[in-house]
Amino acid sequence: MLINSVIIVLREVLEAALIVSILLAQGQVLSLPRVYFMLPVMVGAILAVVYASNIVAVSALMGGIGQEIVNTVLHGLIVICTMVLIGAIKKPQAKLIIIIAGAGCLATAMVRELAEIIIYINGFASVPSLLSSVLAGSFIGAGIGFSIGVFFYYLIVGMRPINGLRLSLVMLSLICAGMVSQAIQFLMQADLIPSHAPLWDTSAWVSEHSIIGQLLFALVGYEATPTATQATGYGLALLLAFILAIQKPRCDDVARPKGVK
């Protein structure tokens, strides 16, 4: 249970940690007060506790697919907010849009990821023989996830603004595409869209249940056995993110001091 807990919690923490690190780093580049991003994290954490505490009632909604529907909506909100960020993050004059989209993305991500961790740990609350191992593994997984998030924060902040912005856009695009793929998977689990045979299976090379697989899952939305629908959704999300990125002013405008032509 120790290794399983490390992997499961690492995946959930890392997804949220990457989003937080990217937005905090770009907030610093754009001179935005951290309170604009830390407050949504706290609000999201509170909502995650409420969601996890009522998971039984939520799951029973809509004929037993309530949890899948809620998770799909949460992923959809993250995708929308992330797309808005990708389109606006290069425009210093669009600070209000960045703040609103960033706050929505952070709060929603916290609800989604933290609720999953709470639900997972609560599942072992009545099994004392396993709970200590689960808690230890969860602590280790959370520590690794936070550490990677901190690493990317300082990596982005330490770069030239233009390079840090480019890295942020790439990471946000990959996270967004991964969220689309996950949302499609939830809809397939709820039998709201048809599920087809996987296009390929790379489990023999990199298992989704390994630490490397979970790192790739959080970083690039890795799926060992994607269906055609998931692969299409992933590709379209990346394409849309690319279009949004290139349609805005040049990245160099962000790094250029005021008054310099």
C-alpha positions in Angstrom: 0.0 0.0 0.0 2.9 2.3 0.6 4.0 2.4 -3.1 0.4 2.6 -4.3 -0.2 5.6 -2.0 2.9 7.3 -3.2 1.9 7.0 -6.8 -1.8 8.0 -6.4 -1.1 11.0 -4.2 1.9 12.1 -6.3 -0.3 12.2 -9.4 -3.0 14.3 -7.7 -0.6 16.7 -6.0 1.7 17.1 -9.0 -1.2 18.2 -11.3 -2.2 20.9 -8.9 1.4 21.8 -8.0 2.3 22.4 -11.6 -0.6 24.8 -12.2 0.1 26.7 -8.9 3.9 27.0 -9.7 3.2 28.2 -13.3 0.7 30.8 -12.2 2.8 32.0 -9.2 5.8 32.3 -11.5 4.0 34.3 -14.1 2.3 36.4 -11.4 5.8 37.4 -10.2 6.9 38.2 -13.8 3.8 40.4 -14.2 4.1 41.9 -10.7 0.7 40.5 -9.6 0.2 40.2 -5.8 0.4 36.6 -4.7 -2.9 37.0 -2.8 -4.7 36.9 -6.1 -3.5 33.3 -6.5 -3.2 32.0 -3.0 -6.7 33.0 -2.0 -8.3 30.7 -4.7 -6.1 27.9 -3.5 -7.5 28.2 0.0 -11.1 28.5 -1.3 -10.5 25.5 -3.5 -9.2 23.5 -0.5 -12.3 24.3 1.5 -14.6 23.3 -1.4 -12.6 20.1 -1.8 -13.3 19.1 1.8 -17.0 19.8 1.2 -17.0 17.8 -2.0 -15.2 14.8 -0.5 -17.4 14.9 2.6 -20.5 14.5 0.4 -19.0 12.1 -2.2 -21.5 9.4 -1.4 -24.5 11.7 -2.1 -22.8 13.1 -5.2 -22.0 9.7 -6.6 -25.7 8.7 -6.3 -26.9 11.6 -8.4 -28.0 11.0 -12.0 -28.5 7.3 -11.6 -25.1 6.7 -10.1 -22.9 8.8 -12.4 -22.8 11.9 -10.3 -19.1 11.8 -9.5 -18.1 11.3 -13.1 -20.3 14.2 -14.2 -18.9 16.5 -11.5 -15.3 15.5 -12.4 -16.0 16.1 -16.1 -17.4 19.6 -15.2 -14.3 20.4 -13.1 -11.9 19.3 -15.8 -13.9 21.3 -18.3 -13.6 24.4 -16.2 -9.9 23.9 -15.8 -9.6 23.6 -19.6 -11.6 26.8 -20.2 -9.6 28.8 -17.7 -6.3 27.4 -19.0 -7.2 28.3 -22.6 -8.1 31.9 -21.5 -4.7 32.1 -19.7 -2.8 30.9 -22.8 -4.5 33.6 -24.8 -4.0 36.4 -22.3 -0.8 35.6 -20.4 1.4 37.4 -23.0 -0.6 40.6 -22.6 0.5 42.7 -19.6 -2.5 44.9 -20.1 -4.8 41.9 -19.6 -4.0 41.5 -15.9 -7.6 41.4 -14.8 -8.3 38.5 -17.3 -5.2 36.7 -16.1 -6.2 37.1 -12.4 -9.8 35.9 -13.0 -8.8 32.9 -15.2 -5.9 32.0 -13.0 -8.1 32.1 -9.9 -10.7 29.9 -11.5 -8.1 27.5 -12.7 -6.4 27.2 -9.3 -9.6 26.9 -7.3 -11.0 24.2 -9.6 -7.8 22.3 -9.7 -7.6 22.3 -5.9 -11.2 21.0 -5.6 -10.5 18.2 -8.1 -7.1 17.0 -6.9 -7.4 17.5 -3.1 -10.8 15.9 -3.0 -9.4 12.8 -4.7 -6.7 12.6 -2.0 -9.2 13.0 0.8 -11.5 10.4 -0.7 -8.6 8.0 -1.1 -7.3 8.3 2.4 -10.9 8.2 3.9 -11.3 4.9 2.2 -8.8 3.3 4.6 -9.9 5.1 7.7 -11.7 2.0 8.9 -8.7 -0.3 8.2 -6.1 0.6 10.9 -3.7 -2.0 9.7 -3.4 -0.2 6.4 -4.0 3.4 7.3 -0.5 4.1 8.7 1.0 2.8 5.4 -1.4 4.8 3.3 -0.7 8.0 5.3 3.1 7.5 5.0 2.9 6.9 1.3 0.6 9.9 0.9 3.1 12.1 2.7 5.9 10.9 0.5 3.9 11.3 -2.6 2.8 14.8 -1.6 6.4 15.8 -0.8 7.6 14.7 -4.2 4.8 16.5 -5.9 5.4 19.7 -4.0 9.1 19.5 -4.6 8.6 19.2 -8.4 6.2 22.1 -8.3 8.8 24.3 -6.4 11.5 23.2 -8.9 9.4 24.4 -11.9 8.5 27.6 -10.1 12.2 28.6 -9.6 13.0 27.3 -13.1 10.5 29.6 -14.7 11.4 32.6 -12.4 15.1 32.1 -13.0 14.8 32.2 -16.8 14.7 35.2 -19.0 11.1 36.4 -19.0 10.6 35.4 -22.7 11.9 31.8 -22.1 10.0 31.4 -18.9 6.8 32.5 -20.7 7.4 30.0 -23.5 7.9 27.2 -21.0 4.8 28.2 -19.1 2.7 28.2 -22.3 4.0 24.8 -23.3 3.2 23.4 -19.9 -0.2 24.9 -19.7 -1.0 23.6 -23.2 0.0 20.0 -22.2 -1.9 20.2 -18.9 -5.0 21.5 -20.8 -4.8 18.7 -23.4 -4.4 16.1 -20.6 -7.5 17.5 -18.8 -9.5 17.1 -22.0 -8.4 13.5 -22.3 -9.3 12.8 -18.7 -12.7 14.5 -19.1 -13.4 12.2 -22.1 -12.5 9.2 -20.0 -15.0 10.2 -17.3 -17.7 10.5 -19.9 -16.8 7.0 -21.2 -17.0 5.6 -17.7 -20.4 7.2 -17.3 -21.5 5.6 -20.7 -22.3 9.0 -22.0 -20.0 8.6 -25.0 -19.0 5.2 -26.6 -15.8 3.6 -25.5 -13.7 2.0 -28.2 -10.7 -0.2 -28.2 -7.3 1.5 -27.5 -5.4 2.9 -30.4 -2.2 1.6 -28.9 -0.8 0.1 -25.6 2.5 1.4 -24.3 2.0 -0.2 -20.8 4.9 -2.6 -21.5 7.2 0.4 -21.9 5.9 2.8 -19.3 3.1 1.7 -17.0 0.5 4.2 -15.9 0.8 2.8 -12.4 4.5 3.5 -12.1 6.0 6.6 -10.7 7.4 7.6 -14.1 4.0 7.0 -15.7 2.3 9.2 -13.1 4.9 11.9 -13.6 4.3 11.8 -17.4 0.5 11.7 -16.7 0.8 15.0 -14.8 3.3 16.6 -17.1 2.0 15.7 -20.5 -1.3 13.8 -19.9 0.3 10.4 -20.6 -2.2 7.7 -21.4 -0.9 4.2 -22.1 -4.1 3.0 -23.7 -5.9 6.0 -25.3 -9.0 5.6 -27.4 -9.4 7.4 -30.7 -11.8 9.8 -29.0 -9.2 10.7 -26.3 -6.4 11.0 -28.8 -8.5 13.3 -31.0 -9.5 15.4 -28.0 -5.9 15.7 -26.8 -4.7 16.7 -30.3 -7.5 19.3 -30.8 -6.8 20.8 -27.4 -3.1 21.2 -28.3 -4.0 22.7 -31.6 -6.4 25.2 -30.1 -3.8 26.2 -27.4 -1.3 26.7 -30.2 -3.7 28.9 -32.2 -4.5 31.0 -29.1 -0.8 31.4 -28.3 0.3 32.6 -31.8 -2.7 35.0 -32.4 -1.6 37.3 -29.6 1.2 39.9 -29.5 4.8 38.7 -29.7 6.2 37.2 -26.5 9.1 39.7 -26.6 6.7 42.5 -25.7 6.4 41.0 -22.2 10.1 41.1 -21.6 10.6 44.6 -23.1 10.8 47.4 -20.4 8.4 50.3 -20.7 9.6 53.1 -23.0 11.9 50.7 -25.0 10.9 50.5 -28.7 
